[in-house]
Amino acid sequence: MKDIAIFGAGGLGREVACLLRLINEKKREWNFIGFIDDSVSLWGTENKYGRVLGGTDWLNRYEKLLAVVVAVGSSDAIHSIVSRILNPCVYFPNIFAPTVTFLDRESIELGQGNIFCSNCLVSCNVHIGNFNLFNGNIPIGHDVKIGDYNVVMPSVNISGGVTIGDRNFLGVQSVVLQYLKIGNHVRLGANSVMMHRPQDGFMYIGNPAKRIKL
């Protein structure tokens, strides 16, 4: 079994700990050693899933090979955490719930550090970059291209031919219609339907989704 830690001791981190347990029920793969978190008040505390071992400095001093899953729900926070992890002993595996379905695994390209929670479905000819969170019940259509550090909340529908850049947030049960292109730093509200190409850096809400001022 391979040693693994979860960066983030909050609710999502605990969910990922449960996910690792489900993976191990199918095949003994991961030895979960505990959580990493930069909240000093959590260091040394323990919940039913594991102990908080320390923060980034602790991780950068770790001297053995260690897989790390970054389990936080903010694109910018994920990017910041990853940029501070400098330990050459650390690597970032892709984590798949046992119920994730790949229609044609050989045609799918994946980077590192992605999390696929339960009941995601990935079609064919899909390219996915690094450190994306797919938070359950998400169909990803054919010929989709997704960049880095995107957070996709439960039950989002990403239609065929869609292109998504970096550091976007797609809210619960939102929809991106076929062949649309989303750039960078776009937020799509819950239950919203993206029908037209959005501008970078703005939030969109509604059906059809319209830009709002924050």
C-alpha positions in Angstrom: 0.0 0.0 0.0 1.1 3.5 -0.8 1.2 6.2 1.9 -1.2 9.1 1.3 -2.1 12.3 3.1 -5.0 14.8 2.6 -4.3 18.5 2.5 -7.4 20.1 4.1 -8.9 18.9 7.3 -12.4 20.3 6.7 -15.6 18.7 5.4 -14.2 18.0 1.9 -11.1 16.5 3.4 -13.2 14.2 5.5 -15.2 13.2 2.4 -12.0 12.4 0.6 -10.9 10.2 3.5 -14.2 8.3 3.1 -13.5 8.1 -0.6 -10.1 6.5 0.1 -11.7 4.0 2.3 -14.2 3.0 -0.4 -11.3 2.6 -2.9 -9.5 0.3 -0.4 -12.6 -1.8 0.0 -12.3 -2.6 -3.7 -8.5 -2.9 -3.7 -6.1 -2.2 -0.9 -4.2 0.7 -2.4 -3.8 3.6 0.0 -2.4 3.8 3.6 -3.9 7.1 4.9 -1.5 8.6 7.4 -3.5 11.8 8.2 -4.4 15.3 7.3 -2.3 18.4 6.5 -3.7 21.8 7.3 -2.2 25.3 7.7 -4.6 26.1 10.6 -2.2 25.9 13.5 -5.1 25.4 16.0 -5.8 22.0 14.3 -2.3 20.6 14.6 -2.3 17.5 16.7 -6.1 17.2 16.8 -7.9 14.1 15.7 -11.3 13.3 14.2 -12.8 9.8 13.5 -11.0 9.8 10.1 -7.5 10.7 11.1 -5.0 13.1 12.8 -3.9 16.5 11.7 -0.2 16.1 11.4 0.9 19.7 10.7 1.0 22.3 7.9 3.0 23.0 4.7 6.3 23.3 6.6 5.7 19.8 8.1 5.0 18.4 4.7 8.0 20.0 3.1 10.2 18.3 5.7 8.7 14.9 5.2 11.5 12.5 4.1 9.6 9.5 2.6 7.6 9.2 -0.6 4.1 10.5 0.0 1.0 10.9 -2.1 -1.0 14.1 -1.3 -4.6 14.9 -2.2 -5.5 18.6 -2.1 -9.1 18.6 -0.8 -10.2 22.2 -0.6 -13.1 23.8 -2.5 -11.5 27.0 -3.8 -9.6 27.2 -7.1 -7.3 30.0 -5.8 -6.7 28.1 -2.5 -5.8 24.9 -4.4 -3.3 26.8 -6.6 -1.8 28.5 -3.6 -1.3 25.2 -1.7 0.2 23.4 -4.6 2.7 26.3 -5.2 3.9 26.0 -1.6 4.6 22.3 -1.7 8.3 22.0 -2.6 9.1 18.6 -1.3 10.4 16.3 -4.1 9.1 13.3 -2.1 5.5 14.5 -2.6 3.5 13.5 -5.6 -0.2 14.1 -6.6 -2.2 11.1 -7.8 -5.5 11.2 -9.5 -8.2 9.8 -7.2 -11.3 8.1 -8.6 -14.3 6.9 -6.7 -15.1 3.2 -7.5 -18.3 4.4 -9.2 -16.6 6.7 -11.7 -17.2 5.6 -15.3 -14.9 6.2 -18.2 -16.5 5.3 -21.6 -13.2 5.0 -23.4 -10.3 5.2 -20.9 -7.7 5.0 -23.7 -9.0 8.2 -25.3 -8.9 10.2 -22.1 -5.8 12.3 -21.1 -5.4 13.3 -17.4 -2.9 15.4 -15.6 -2.2 15.1 -11.9 -4.0 15.8 -8.7 -7.6 15.5 -10.0 -10.4 14.2 -7.7 -13.4 12.4 -9.2 -16.1 11.8 -6.5 -18.9 9.3 -6.8 -20.9 8.7 -10.0 -19.0 10.9 -12.3 -19.1 9.8 -16.0 -16.4 10.8 -18.5 -17.1 10.2 -22.2 -14.5 9.8 -24.9 -11.7 12.1 -26.3 -11.6 14.1 -23.1 -8.5 16.1 -22.0 -8.3 17.1 -18.3 -5.4 19.0 -16.8 -4.3 19.3 -13.2 -5.9 19.7 -9.7 -9.5 19.8 -10.7 -12.3 18.8 -8.3 -15.3 16.9 -9.7 -17.6 16.7 -6.7 -20.0 13.9 -7.6 -22.7 13.0 -10.2 -21.1 14.9 -13.0 -21.3 13.9 -16.7 -18.5 15.1 -18.9 -19.4 14.9 -22.6 -17.3 13.9 -25.6 -14.4 16.0 -26.8 -14.3 18.2 -23.7 -11.1 20.1 -22.7 -10.6 21.2 -19.1 -7.6 23.1 -17.8 -6.3 23.4 -14.3 -7.6 24.2 -10.8 -11.3 24.1 -11.6 -13.9 23.3 -9.0 -17.0 21.6 -10.3 -19.8 21.1 -7.7 -22.3 18.2 -7.6 -24.6 17.4 -10.5 -23.0 19.9 -13.0 -23.6 18.9 -16.6 -20.7 19.6 -18.9 -22.0 19.0 -22.5 -20.0 17.7 -25.4 -17.3 19.8 -27.1 -17.0 22.2 -24.2 -13.7 23.9 -23.4 -13.0 25.2 -19.9 -9.8 27.1 -19.0 -8.3 27.6 -15.5 -9.6 28.4 -12.0 -13.3 28.4 -12.8 -16.1 27.5 -10.3 -19.3 25.7 -11.6 -22.1 25.8 -9.0 -24.4 22.9 -8.0 -26.6 21.6 -10.8 -25.4 24.2 -13.3 -25.2 23.4 -17.0 -22.7 24.3 -19.7 -24.2 23.7 -23.2 -22.4 22.0 -26.0 -19.4 23.5 -27.7 -19.2 26.6 -25.5 -15.9 28.0 -24.3 -15.3 29.2 -20.8 -12.1 31.0 -20.2 -10.6 31.7 -16.8 -11.9 32.8 -13.3 -15.5 32.5 -14.3 -18.1 31.6 -11.6 -21.4 30.0 -12.7 -24.2 30.0 -10.1 -26.1 27.1 -8.8 -28.9 25.8 -11.2 -27.7 28.3 -13.9 -27.4 27.5 -17.6 -24.5 28.8 -19.6 -25.7 29.4 -23.2 -23.2 32.0 -24.4 -19.4 32.4 -24.0 -18.8 34.3 -20.8 -16.2 37.0 -20.1 -13.3 36.1 -17.9 -13.4 37.1 -14.2 -17.2 37.5 -13.9 -20.1 35.6 -12.2 -23.1 34.4 -14.1 -26.4 33.5 -12.7 -29.8 32.4 -14.1 -31.4 30.5 -17.1 -30.0 31.7 -19.4 -27.0 32.7 -17.2 -26.3 36.5 -17.2 -23.4 38.4 -15.9 -23.8 40.1 -12.5 -21.8 42.7 -10.7 -20.3 41.6 -7.4 
